[in-house]
């Protein structure tokens, strides 16, 4: 199993992490809800209807 030869400095670690954060991780994918058709972030509960994965997760308080 390979082992590291030198310790990685903090500047190099922070540079790598900041480059990763500037990528796709900081821009969530916008999808359409399968239940109501409104726009929502991926892997999140729909704010319009409260459904996630075809099941009601958040009950509507207006009813």
C-alpha positions, 0 to 999 in steps of 0.5 A: 500500500502506498504511503505519502513521502512528504507532508502536504502543506496547509496552503496546498490543502486550502488551494485544493479545497477552494478549487473544489468549492468553486466547482459543481459542489457550490452550484446545486442542480435545478430539477423539476418536481415530479409531483407538481412540476415546480423547480426544486434543488436536487435531493431536496424536498419540494417547497411547493408541494412538500413531496420527495421521491413520490411521498409526502414528507411535509404536510401542508398546514393550509389544509 
